[in-house]
């Protein structure tokens, strides 16, 4: 879980909105831009989230993904976004050597990639309206674009999974036009991450993995895959990925980080 930390001094106009969709809350924090254009873009972004839920929800019998699983539709007959997400998921499976998976109990289930992808897409829709900065927090995973104010970077607090109410770290987006922070772990939702090699809940020495990289689509996937791997294999794998930093916390309260993470803290 992560929270955007902002500072108000010398900041441009602010528009905030929280939307319940996809079983969680998506929080928007938008800075600057022409008010009419910003509100229109925000409405488009919110509508896109609800459309994603209609298309991809595995809980809705009438969703395109549910119908695809039942063989009632082909990928070509679905909205183009379905093929896009499936291609991204296939790439995540390849890069993670199968530790990230779009299958659950033998059935197609793109849930693990959809939320991050949808939040990132919503952030980019708002940014295209000419804002100076936007933060979209989708259930604790955050996409940051631009800046919240002159010489003031976005900052994201990463919750400490072993100390409720405390922070394990604060990530700064200073010097980055875009940055994403995603966490996978057991603190908020229990043992919900599946080991794709066994089909059962992942049992590792980790309680949380936070990944920092430019795009939330990948940050979300890499955090999930890394958690399933366990700390030793995950740290080596994350170190090898380009433009990726990470914070890993074990059940024994050990904190392990990629080599460049320190440059993103503050």
N, C-alpha and C positions, 0 to 999 in steps of 0.2 A: 504494500500500500504506500502511496506517495501523495504528498500535498504540495501544491505550488505555493511558494513563499514569495510575496511581492512587497515592494516598497512604494509609497505613494508620492514622495517628494519629486517634483518636476515631471510627474508622469502625465502623459496625454489622457484624453477622455477615455473613460472605462465603461465597457458594457459587459455585464456578467449574466449568465443564464445557466440554470441546471435543468436537465431533461431526463426523466425516467424512461428508459428504453433498454431493450435487450437484457432485462433482468438486473440492471444496475443503474447508476446515475452518471450521466455525462455532463461535466461542468465546463463551461466556456468562460474564458477571461480574455476579452478583446480590448486592445489599446489602439486609439487613434482611428483615423479614417473618416470619411464623410458619413455622418450618422445614417442617412437614408440607405446608402449603399451597404453599409455594415449590417444594418438590420435585415435587409433583403438577403444578404449572403448568409447571415446566421439562420434565417428561416429556411433557406435552401439546405444548409448543413444539417439542421434538425430533421427536415423531411428525409434527407438521405439516410439518416440513422434508422428512422422508422421503416424505410423501404428495405434496408439491409435486414432488419428483423423479420419482415414479411417474407423475404426471399430465402434467408439462410437458417432461420430457426429450426432446430431439430425437434422442438416441442410443439410445433404447429403442423397438423396433418396436411394443411393446404399449402405449406411453403414449397418453393421450387426444389429446395434440397431434399425435403421429405419425399416429394413426388419423384425426384431423380433416383433416390435410393430404392423406391418401389418399382422403378422401371417404367413409370408413366410418362416421363420426359427424358429426352436426351440432353446432353450438355448444350448442343447446338440450339435446342428449342428453349433453353433457359435465357434469362437476361445475360448480356455480355459479361457482367460482373462475376457471374458464377465461374465462367472459364478463366477469368483473370485470377480469382482467388484460388482456384484449383491449381493453376500454374505456379502461383507463388508458394502454395503449400507443398507442391512437388519439389520445388527448389529448396525449401526449408528441410524437407526430408533428405534430399541429396547432401546438402551441406552438413547436416547433423548426423549423417550416417545412420539415419533411421530413428534417432532418439526423439525427434519431433515427428509426429504422425497425425494424419487426417483420418485415421480409422479408430473406431471404438467398438469393441465386441464384434469385430468383423464387418462393420458397416461404415460407410462414408460418414465422417463427422468433421467438418471444417471449423468447428467451434474454436479451436485453439489459435486460429489465425484471424478469424473474422473481426473480433472486437478491436484489436490493435490496428488492423487495416482500416476499419470503419472510422476510428477516432482520428487516424492520420489523414484520411481523405477529408473528413469534416474540417479539420484544421486548415487544410490547403484550400478548401472552398472559401473559408472565411478570409484567409490571407490574400486571396485573389481580388478581394474588394479594395485593396490598397491600404490595409491597416499597417501600423508600425510593429505590432506584435500580437500573437494569439497563443493561448495555452488551452489545450483540450485535455481534460482529465477524464478518462473512461474507466471508472471503477478502480482507480488507483494507478493506472498506467497513463503516462503523460506525454503528449506531443507538444513541443515548443517550437515556435517559428518567430523570427524577428526578435524585438526587444520590448520590454514593458515601458521603457522610458529612456531618455537621454543618458547614456553611460551607465545604465542599470540593467544588468542581465537578469533573465529569469533564474530563479533558484527553486529547487525541488527538494523537499524534505523526505527522506526515506525512513519509514517507520522501523523501529527496532522490534523484531518478532518475539524477542524474549523479555522485553520490558514495555508492556502496553502503555501507550501515551508518550513514549520516548522516541528519539530519533537515533538511528544508527549512523546517519550521514546526511549532509546537505550537498546536493549536486548543483553546480553552477554552469549555466550555459554561456558564460563569458567567452566572447570571441567566436561563437558558433552561430550561424544563421539559422540552423535547425538542430534540435537535439531531442532525443526521446529517452524516457526512463521507464522501465517496466520491471515488475517484481513478480516472481512466482514463489510460492511457499505454502506452508500449512497453517500459518498463524490466523488468517482470516477465514478460510474455508475448509480447514481440516485437510485430510489426505485425499485431495481431489485430482492430483496429477497422476496420470497412468504411465506405467512403464510399458512402452510399446512392445517390448520383447517378451513380456509375460502376460500382458492384458490386465494386470492387477495394479493396485495402487503402488506407486513408486516408493520403495523403502531405501532411503539413503541416509547419510550422516548429516544432510542439510535440513535447515528449517526455512531458509530463504535465499534466493538468488536475485540480485538486482543487476540489470544490464543497461548500459548507457551507450547509445549509438544514434546516428542521425535520424533514422526512420523507425517509428513505433511498430510498424508491421514486423520488422526483423527483431527489434528489441523484445517484443512479446514472445516470438517463436524461440529465440535463443535462450531466454530465461526459462521457458518451459523445458526445453531440451536439456539445458545444463542441470536443472534440478533433478531430472530423471537419471542423469549420469552419476551423480555423487561428486563430492568436492574435488577429489584428485583428478579424475578424468575431465571434469568440467573446466577446471581452471586451465589446464593445458590446452584444451580445445578453444576456449574463449580467448586465450592469449594469442592464438594463431589466426583469429579472425580479424580482418582489417577494420579499422575505425570502431572497435568495440572495446569497452572497458566494463569491468564488473566487480561487484562486491558479493562475496559468499559468506554466509553465516551458518555455522554448524550447530547441532543440538548441544554440543559441549561448549558453546559460546566462543568458539574460535572464529576469527574474522580473517578471511583470505581475499586478496585483491589482485587484479591484474596490474601489471607494472605501471601503466599510465593513468590509473584511476586518480592518484593524488592530484594530478593536474586538472581534474574536473571537480574537486571538492572546494567548498568555500561559501 
